[in-house]
Amino acid sequence: MTTRSERDWRSRLPQGIRPYFEPAPLAALFLGISSGFAFSMIGATLTTRLAQHGITKSAVTAFALTFLAYNFKFLWAPIVDNVRLPLVGRFGQRRSWLWLVGVLVMAAVALLGIANPAEALVMVAIAAIVLGIAGATFDIIIDAYRIELLEPRQLGVGSGMSQYGWRIGSAASGALALVLAARLGWTAAYFACAAFALPAMLVGLWMGEPARHREPAKPHGALEAVVAYFSPLVEFMRREGALIVLLFVLIHKIGDTLANLTLRLLFADLGFTNDEIAFYDVGVGFIALLIGIFIGGILYARLGMKRSVFISLILMAVSNFSFAALAAVGHTNIGMAAAIGFE
């Protein structure tokens, strides 16, 4: 419930930015922060750690398989939507799943920090797989919770805040991990970064259960559960062009994920330190990302979706040549900043 003092301070803000400071969009920002950090922990951050421990490039690249959970999370989304959890289910369908999976994400991050790649690479792989599945499930819950918190008029603003939160969570956790690892070791770095799951869990306390889910989901029989699971998938696949859209998303995301992993291998080969990677890859890259989002919005508004997506895909492919140039030049901070900024 919004108090009078909260309404007063918001009323002093410029009208154009006032919607961004309403409770639901602010909640979307914090939900996005927690959603983005888990992806970073098994992505570029883990790649850097493995490379610094002397793990072979082929083995490091194989860790990209942990991202498959994010690509196929739609397969178990109906379970999260329909299955009521025992004991904690009384707090509501969304919040009970949010808190349970949030704890699992934190535990998986801690396990990933404890496992030593030089001594127990299999344990690192298991921890990464568990974190991939838990992180993807966290994404499912956070997306559903955010959408149900936002009013129809807030969907645009809330989606934007969520995206900014995701980028902030990914960049901040990645930078923090690198900086702490250089000073305190990787175990301490991962333990500290596990706290990035807390913003989403605290939002659950702050905002409560969304109105449409205050009544916990009722347990289903076996047949009802099967129907509830497959119905959304069947409905989606019946739509015209559904298979093409699915293949496009999978191919695009897999290629982009592999490219991001191999970049950290390049930085390790060129001798960049953790602090340099944190500043240029994470810091400069985040600023360049914000500029890219702005340019992308202009392209979309003027050219429409098809042409703007086509141009973006071409630029994504061309941007790889900037890293080829960096590899040829060698260790140079200006070259790294230019390559990251363009990419």
C-alpha positions in Angstrom: 0.0 0.0 0.0 1.4 3.4 -1.0 1.7 5.8 1.9 1.1 9.6 1.6 4.9 10.3 2.1 5.7 8.0 -0.8 3.2 9.7 -3.0 4.6 13.1 -2.0 8.2 12.4 -2.9 7.2 10.8 -6.2 5.1 13.8 -7.1 8.2 16.0 -7.0 9.9 14.0 -9.8 9.6 15.1 -13.4 6.5 13.6 -15.0 8.5 11.7 -17.6 10.4 9.6 -15.1 7.7 9.3 -12.4 6.4 5.9 -13.7 9.8 4.3 -13.2 9.7 5.0 -9.5 6.3 3.4 -8.8 6.5 0.3 -6.6 5.9 -2.4 -9.3 8.5 -1.1 -11.8 11.0 -0.7 -9.0 10.3 -4.3 -8.0 10.9 -5.3 -11.6 14.3 -3.7 -11.5 15.3 -5.7 -8.4 13.8 -8.9 -9.8 15.9 -8.4 -12.9 19.1 -8.0 -10.9 18.6 -11.4 -9.3 17.7 -12.9 -12.7 20.9 -11.7 -14.4 23.5 -12.7 -11.9 23.1 -16.5 -12.1 23.7 -16.3 -15.9 27.0 -14.5 -15.3 28.2 -17.0 -12.7 28.2 -19.9 -15.1 29.1 -17.8 -18.1 32.0 -15.4 -18.5 32.9 -15.5 -14.8 33.3 -19.3 -14.8 35.1 -19.2 -18.1 37.7 -16.8 -16.7 38.2 -19.0 -13.6 38.6 -22.2 -15.6 41.1 -20.5 -17.9 43.1 -19.2 -15.0 43.3 -22.7 -13.6 44.8 -24.0 -16.9 41.7 -26.0 -18.0 41.9 -26.8 -21.7 39.9 -24.7 -24.2 37.8 -27.8 -25.3 36.8 -28.5 -21.7 35.9 -24.9 -21.1 33.8 -24.7 -24.2 32.0 -27.8 -23.2 30.7 -25.9 -20.2 28.5 -24.0 -22.6 26.1 -27.0 -22.3 25.1 -25.7 -18.9 23.3 -22.9 -20.7 20.9 -25.3 -22.4 18.7 -25.1 -19.4 18.0 -21.5 -20.3 17.2 -22.4 -23.9 14.8 -25.2 -22.9 13.3 -23.8 -19.7 9.9 -23.5 -21.4 9.7 -27.3 -21.0 9.2 -27.2 -17.2 7.6 -23.7 -16.9 4.1 -25.3 -16.7 5.3 -27.3 -13.6 6.3 -24.1 -11.9 3.0 -22.5 -12.8 0.7 -25.4 -11.7 2.4 -27.4 -9.0 1.8 -26.3 -5.4 4.8 -26.8 -3.1 4.3 -28.5 0.2 4.7 -26.5 3.4 5.8 -23.2 1.8 2.9 -23.3 -0.7 0.7 -21.5 1.9 2.7 -18.3 1.2 1.4 -18.2 -2.4 2.2 -19.9 -5.7 4.7 -17.3 -6.9 6.4 -16.4 -3.6 6.9 -20.0 -2.5 8.6 -21.0 -5.7 10.6 -17.7 -5.7 12.0 -18.3 -2.2 12.7 -22.0 -2.6 14.5 -21.7 -5.9 16.3 -18.5 -4.7 17.8 -20.6 -1.8 18.8 -23.3 -4.3 20.5 -20.7 -6.5 22.5 -19.4 -3.6 23.5 -22.9 -2.6 24.5 -23.8 -6.1 26.6 -20.6 -6.4 28.3 -21.5 -3.1 29.0 -25.1 -4.3 30.5 -23.7 -7.5 32.8 -21.5 -5.4 33.9 -24.4 -3.1 34.7 -26.8 -6.0 38.3 -26.5 -7.2 38.6 -26.8 -11.0 42.2 -28.0 -10.7 41.3 -30.9 -8.4 37.6 -31.7 -9.0 36.5 -30.6 -12.5 33.6 -33.0 -12.4 32.3 -31.4 -9.3 32.6 -28.0 -10.9 30.6 -29.3 -13.9 27.9 -30.7 -11.6 27.6 -27.5 -9.7 27.4 -25.5 -13.0 24.7 -27.8 -14.3 22.7 -27.4 -11.0 23.1 -23.7 -11.1 22.1 -23.6 -14.8 18.8 -25.4 -14.0 18.2 -23.5 -10.8 19.0 -20.2 -12.5 16.7 -20.9 -15.5 13.9 -21.9 -13.1 14.5 -18.7 -11.2 14.0 -16.8 -14.5 10.7 -18.5 -15.0 9.4 -17.5 -11.6 10.7 -14.0 -11.8 9.2 -13.4 -15.2 5.8 -14.7 -14.1 5.9 -12.8 -10.8 6.9 -9.5 -12.5 4.2 -9.8 -15.2 1.5 -10.4 -12.5 2.8 -7.5 -10.3 2.6 -4.9 -13.1 -0.6 -3.3 -14.2 -1.3 -3.2 -17.9 -0.2 0.5 -18.1 3.1 -0.4 -16.4 4.1 -3.3 -18.7 6.3 -1.2 -21.0 8.1 0.6 -18.2 8.3 -2.6 -16.1 9.8 -4.6 -18.9 12.5 -1.9 -19.5 13.3 -1.8 -15.8 13.6 -5.6 -15.7 16.0 -5.5 -18.6 18.2 -2.9 -17.0 18.1 -4.9 -13.8 19.2 -8.0 -15.6 22.1 -6.2 -17.2 23.1 -4.5 -13.9 22.9 -7.9 -12.1 25.0 -9.6 -14.7 27.6 -6.9 -15.0 27.9 -6.1 -11.3 28.2 -9.7 -10.2 30.7 -10.4 -12.9 32.8 -7.4 -12.0 32.6 -8.1 -8.3 33.6 -11.7 -8.8 36.7 -10.7 -10.8 37.8 -8.0 -8.3 37.3 -10.2 -5.3 38.9 -13.2 -6.9 42.1 -11.2 -7.5 42.3 -10.3 -3.8 40.5 -13.0 -1.8 40.2 -16.0 -4.1 37.4 -17.5 -6.2 35.6 -19.2 -3.3 35.1 -15.8 -1.5 34.1 -14.2 -4.7 31.3 -16.8 -5.4 30.1 -16.7 -1.8 29.8 -12.9 -2.0 28.0 -13.0 -5.4 25.4 -15.5 -4.0 23.9 -12.5 -2.3 22.6 -11.2 -5.6 19.7 -13.7 -5.3 18.4 -11.8 -2.3 16.9 -8.7 -4.1 14.2 -10.9 -5.8 13.5 -12.8 -2.5 13.1 -9.5 -0.6 10.8 -8.2 -3.3 8.6 -11.2 -2.5 8.4 -9.9 1.1 7.9 -6.3 0.0 5.3 -6.7 -2.7 3.5 -9.8 -1.5 1.7 -12.4 -3.6 0.2 -11.0 -6.9 -3.6 -10.6 -6.6 -4.4 -13.3 -9.1 -2.3 -15.9 -7.2 -3.2 -15.1 -3.6 -5.1 -18.4 -3.5 -2.5 -21.3 -3.7 -2.7 -23.6 -6.7 -4.7 -26.7 -6.0 -3.1 -30.1 -6.3 -3.9 -31.9 -9.5 -4.4 -35.6 -10.2 -2.0 -37.4 -12.5 -4.1 -36.9 -15.6 -4.8 -33.3 -14.9 -1.1 -32.6 -14.2 -0.2 -34.1 -17.6 -2.8 -32.1 -19.4 -1.8 -28.9 -17.6 1.9 -29.5 -18.5 1.4 -30.2 -22.2 -1.4 -27.8 -23.0 0.7 -24.6 -23.3 3.3 -26.4 -25.4 0.7 -27.8 -27.8 -1.1 -24.4 -28.0 2.2 -22.7 -28.9 3.3 -25.2 -31.5 -0.1 -24.9 -33.3 0.6 -21.2 -34.0 1.8 -20.3 -37.5 5.6 -20.0 -37.7 6.1 -21.4 -34.2 8.8 -23.9 -35.2 10.7 -21.2 -37.2 10.6 -18.8 -34.2 11.8 -21.6 -31.9 14.7 -22.5 -34.2 15.7 -18.9 -34.6 15.8 -18.3 -30.9 17.7 -21.5 -30.2 20.3 -21.0 -32.9 20.8 -17.3 -32.1 21.2 -17.9 -28.4 23.5 -20.9 -28.7 25.8 -19.0 -31.1 25.8 -15.9 -29.0 26.5 -17.9 -25.8 29.5 -19.7 -27.3 30.9 -16.4 -28.6 30.7 -14.8 -25.2 32.4 -17.8 -23.6 35.3 -17.8 -26.0 36.0 -14.1 -25.5 37.2 -14.7 -22.0 39.5 -17.4 -23.3 41.0 -14.8 -25.6 41.4 -12.3 -22.8 43.2 -15.0 -20.7 45.5 -15.9 -23.6 46.4 -12.2 -24.1 47.3 -11.8 -20.4 44.6 -9.4 -19.3 44.2 -9.2 -15.5 41.0 -9.6 -13.6 40.9 -5.9 -12.9 41.3 -5.1 -16.6 38.6 -7.5 -17.6 36.3 -6.2 -14.9 36.8 -2.6 -16.0 36.8 -3.0 -19.8 34.7 -6.1 -20.5 32.1 -5.4 -17.8 32.3 -1.7 -17.2 32.9 -0.3 -20.7 30.8 -3.1 -22.1 27.8 -2.1 -19.9 28.0 1.5 -21.0 28.3 0.5 -24.6 25.2 -1.8 -24.1 23.1 1.2 -22.9 24.1 3.1 -26.0 23.3 0.1 -28.1 19.8 -0.2 -26.5 19.2 3.5 -27.4 20.3 3.0 -31.0 18.3 -0.2 -31.3 15.2 1.6 -30.1 15.7 4.3 -32.8 16.2 1.6 -35.5 13.1 -0.3 -34.4 11.0 2.9 -34.5 12.2 4.0 -37.9 12.7 0.7 -39.8 10.3 -1.8 -38.1 11.1 -5.1 -36.5 12.2 -7.2 -39.5 14.7 -4.8 -41.0 16.0 -3.7 -37.6 16.6 -7.3 -36.5 18.3 -8.1 -39.8 20.7 -5.1 -39.4 21.4 -6.1 -35.8 22.2 -9.7 -36.8 24.7 -8.4 -39.4 26.3 -6.1 -36.9 26.6 -8.9 -34.4 28.4 -11.1 -37.0 30.7 -8.2 -38.0 31.6 -7.4 -34.4 33.5 -10.6 -34.1 36.2 -9.2 -36.5 37.0 -6.6 -33.8 38.2 -9.4 -31.5 40.2 -11.0 -34.4 41.9 -7.6 -34.7 42.5 -7.6 -30.9 44.1 -11.0 -31.1 46.4 -9.8 -33.9 47.4 -6.6 -32.0 47.9 -8.3 -28.6 47.5 -6.9 -25.1 46.3 -3.4 -25.4 43.7 -1.7 -23.2 42.6 0.7 -25.9 42.1 -2.2 -28.3 40.1 -4.2 -25.7 37.9 -1.2 -25.0 37.3 -0.6 -28.7 36.5 -4.3 -29.4 34.2 -4.6 -26.4 32.5 -1.3 -27.1 31.7 -2.3 -30.7 30.6 -5.8 -29.8 
